[in-house]
């Protein structure tokens, strides 16, 4: 059914992605689909990595670990953005096409009042991606 599943990850908050990561791992195994873990970073140093190259290596290590954990084909796709905070949605939408994903599985939070003013990343991706999107709430 699905051949390539894209999973956006924020390495700074990987501990909050358990439910979405488990869902992706299980679906990847069920459909024998490759999981592509996508991470977006800035060119400037961050709490995760000093350079985009270091970030790409950490994302690759993360993807490899997920592949071993779930027994799936896993790869990493790191993207450098001039401002990941404001560019995240268009960057992720572009990544869907770049990696050839036919499903996106992403974590989201329980909606709150600010979501009526600023749409969530999951809502924006679900509304505009050419692929199917599964938004997994953390609670």
C-alpha positions, -999 to 999 in steps of 0.1 A, spaced: 0 0 0 27 25 10 63 23 -3 80 53 12 70 69 45 83 103 55 86 111 92 96 146 102 117 146 134 129 173 157 160 158 172 159 183 201 125 168 211 129 132 200 117 120 234 83 135 227 79 116 194 75 80 208 39 75 197 45 87 161 79 69 158 63 36 170 34 41 145 58 48 117 80 18 126 50 -5 127 36 7 94 69 5 77 73 -31 88 37 -39 79 40 -25 44 77 -33 39 81 4 32 112 26 36 110 52 63 127 85 56 133 105 87 134 142 78 151 168 99 154 206 93 182 226 108 197 261 104 232 268 90 241 282 124 251 262 155 222 248 176 218 227 207 219 196 185 248 203 162 274 229 154 271 225 116 246 212 91 270 183 84 271 173 120 233 175 121 230 153 90 252 127 107 231 128 139 200 124 119 215 94 100 225 78 133 189 84 146 174 68 114 198 38 117 187 33 153 150 34 143 157 9 115 173 -15 140 146 -10 166 117 -18 142 135 -40 117 127 -16 88 145 1 59 154 35 72 172 65 58 177 102 67 171 134 48 186 165 64 176 199 51 193 232 59 170 262 61 178 298 67 151 300 94 136 267 103 110 283 126 93 303 99 102 280 70 93 246 85 59 240 67 71 249 32 103 230 38 85 199 49 61 201 20 90 203 -4 106 174 13 75 152 6 83 156 -31 121 154 -27 120 120 -10 90 107 -30 69 99 0 34 85 -4 26 88 33 37 113 60 35 103 96 41 132 120 36 140 157 13 167 168 0 182 201 -35 184 214 -50 215 198 -52 246 220 -64 282 215 -33 293 196 -42 268 168 -71 289 159 -47 318 152 -17 299 139 -23 265 123 -3 235 135 25 221 114 5 188 111 -26 206 100 -8 226 74 11 195 60 -22 175 59 -40 203 41 -13 208 14 7 177 9 2 155 -22 8 124 -1 -15 110 26 -8 124 60 -13 107 94 -10 131 123 -4 113 156 -13 131 188 10 126 216 -17 123 242 
